[in-house]
Amino acid sequence: MPTFKLDGKTIPFEAGETIIKAAWRQGIEIPHYCWHPGLSAPANCRMCLVEIAPKPGARPLMLDVLQWDAKAGTYRTEQKPKLQPSCYTPAADGMEVLGDTSEHVRKARHDVQEFLLLNHPVDCPICDQSGECKLQDYWLEHGRYGKRMRDEPVHKPKAVVFGPTIVYDGERCVMCTRCVRFMAEVAKDPVLDMRERGNLNEIIVAPGRQLDGHYTFMTEHVCPVGALTTKDFRFKARVWFLRTVPAVCQGCATGCNAHLDYDPRYNKAHRYRPRDNEKVNQFWMCDEGMLSYKAAHDGRVLDARVRGVAVSTAKALDEVKALFGDVPKPSIALVFSAAHSLEDNYALQEVGAVLFGSSLAYTSGMPEGYEDEILIHRDKNPNTTGVAQLAPDAKSFQTLLDDVAAKRVTHVLALGGAAPAAADALRGCKLVTVAAHDGPLVGAASVVLPATSWAEHSGTYVNAKGIRQISERALEPQGASKPAWRQLADLATALGYKAPLTKLKQIRTQLLGSAVDAGQSALATSAE
């Protein structure tokens, strides 16, 4: 692979890559505002300028510049190397690139920063971007200077409502045009544009339109400063109080990688941000996915229920024991959940196989919905593929309803609350479900055991492409909830069986070691 040197460090690159992208792939950040790895490069911010050393024997590319001579009291002409935008300059084998080690580059970055801040409002204390703003970061790295301009700054529109989700502040905008390019190139809806010139520039929405659709949150995400804010997160939290875990979006089968930001002081999730994964979601998420963090708190099942009445978990387990005590095994059904993790579904498989010896397996989950050719999948469950791999013989939910109506199934042990609305028909049987969220299955259940949401435990999800991904735990369990696999182990114990799967690591070892072999049970009877 060809390489070049950046400040003495060897950087490998692929054919056609620019200097900044090759450095970015190696975890080295060349300062920038307008460049983004998933968008075209307009080279308009000039923050990523670098010096390219001439090859031995070659004539250097120089520029004449005017420098003030304080002694002579006049300007004099000097020469300096012509700097190149690294976001637009292709990498070449053997190239010598100077960044931080070049005084010319350091001076250019300082000057670009000063130029951008001439008319920028000093409202960091009330700006939502404070703490993760590139202007702040680069000022600390390449500036730390006071404002020299004493004239009244240029004023632009503030708090402009672009649409149902986004608010724009023209005075904070550095005109990087990332939002404009994202809407045109990724969302395929060129609804944003730039008007005027120079320090009068501002971003506008096309006449007769508003910024709407399924990818508006991404305009705020790609904004390197505080010009675009979402109504959802605006003035809700300070980023330095938040902690972050790598998560997997639960909104659909695409399985977008995300950062889940939460406040540990209040055990509260505040937002999703895309996490780069070029094989899954590249650098993006849809609006519905970015808002799905709210399900960590909304619509939750936080207490055990018996026939709709909140009870202690111990009393609920006693009720399960009474319901499933002397039931013929062929009439007991297991319902796997495409909305729950692979570990939860594996625990259900183990409990069902050993406790009930049931061969009747079905699947449930959220119904299909809107899809597009960008990111959004019609399957609104994060683990449909994982359930299909785990229980390839499982039948549809409609088949379960038919079997219940025909009295072939009288008792059901289910995972999750998500199901088609027709789940009401299950009120005619004895249904026990372990669920994190309310839904048709919870409404029809005789007994409900509260499960933690994906945000409260670590879990594995298999997306539509068959890629296994782990979503890490962020929050502490809420209410009386426990991980569903833990609730199922407790259920096994209540029914008189020994449940050795008491740790997440044990389940994952079984999943990897046995290749999800349903014949190798991790549960054993007390008699054994």
Protein Blocks (a to p, Z undefined) as FASTA:
>chain_A
ZZddeehiacdddehiafklmmmmnopacddfklcfkbccehlnommgccddddehiacd
ddddddddfknopacdddddddddfklmccdehiacdfklpmklmmmmmmmmmmmmmmpc
cfklmgfkgopafklmmmmmmnopacfblbdcddddehiafbjkbccdfklpgolommmm
mmmmmnopafbccedehjlbccdddehiacedjklmmmmmmpmblkbccfklgokbcfkl
pccdddddfkbmnopacdddddfklopafbdcddddfklnomaccfklmmmmmmmmgopa
fbdceehiacdfklmmmmmmmmmmmgcfklpccdddfkbcfklmmmmmmmmmmmnopabd
cddddddddddfklpcfblcfklmmmmmmmmmbccfklmmmmmmnomafbdcdedjbdcf
klmmmmmpccddddfbdcfklmmpmbdcddddfklcccddddfkopacddddfbdcehjb
dcfklmmmmmmmmnopacfblbfklmmmmmmmnoopaklccbdcfkZZ
